[in-house]
Amino acid sequence: MLRHSCMPYRGYSVLLRVATIEPTWFEGEEQRRYIVSWTVKKEDKPLQDKAGIESFTESSRFTSVGGALDFGERRAHTFVDGIVAASARLTGRKLA
């Protein structure tokens, strides 16, 4: 399993994990497939503070590690954008 830490995004840390699933065979060639999961944690929360962590595994299958990482990071950023927008609505702040 490959682990990759992304640059902090809007005050959140993002950790991606890519795992190889059982290879498939296409026209006599083995083709690997990958799945990605990601974890989002508020940067100011200690790692052991489970309240500051959300984790998801994507159901999509990818043909490359790079494709899985790109997709996982985009999905994590979208999730964080949703958290920030919801927080702004609750507090009445405007988004930057």
N, C-alpha and C positions, 0 to 999 in steps of 0.2 A: 504494500500500500504506500502510495506517495502522499506526503503531507506538504502543504504549501501555505505559508502565511502571506496574506495580501497586505498592501499598504493600508493603514487605518483610513476609514471612510466615515466622515461625519461623526466622529467620536466613538466609533465601533471598530473592534478588531474582527477580521474575517479569517478563518482557517478553513482551507479546502482539503479534502481527502479524495484521492482517486484510486479506485480498486479495479483490478482486472477481473472480469467475469469469465465464465467458461467460453473458450474460443468457439467460433462457428467455422464451418467449412463452406467455401464458395468456389465452385469450379476447381475442386481439388486443392485449393489453397487455404491454409489456416488464416483466419482473420480474427484478430483480438477485438474485444469490445470492452468498454470501460464504463463505470458508473462514478458519479461524483456526489459527494455529500459536503455540506458546508455548515459551519458553526459561526454564529454571530454573538459577540460578547461586548457589552459596554466597556470601554477602555478603563474607566475608573473603578470597576468591580474586580475584586480579587478572583483568581481563577477558580477557587473552591466555592465561590458564591454562585450556586446553581440558578438563583433568581435572575442573574444577569446574562444567562446563556439560552440561545435558541438553536436547535440543530435540525437539519432537514436532509433527506436523501432524495435526489431527483430520480424520477422513474425512467428518464430518457437513457438510451444507450449511445455511446459515442465510439467513433472509429479511431480516435486519437486522444492521447493524454492532453495535448494542448487544447483541443476542442472542448474536452470535459472541463478543464480549468477555466477557460474563457466563459463558458456557459455558467458554471458555478459562481464565479465572481460577479457576473452580471445579475444573476438571480439574488445573490446576497445583497448587492447594492440596492436592487429594487425593494427588497424586504426592509432594509434600513430606511430608504426613502419613505416607505409607508409608516414606519415607526415615528420618524421625525415629523411627517405631516400630521399624523394623529395627535402627537404631543402638542404641536403648534395649535391645532384646533381646540384642544382641551384647555390650553393656557391662554388662548387668544393672541398668540404671537404671530408675526408674519415670518414666512420662510425666507432665509437668505438666498 
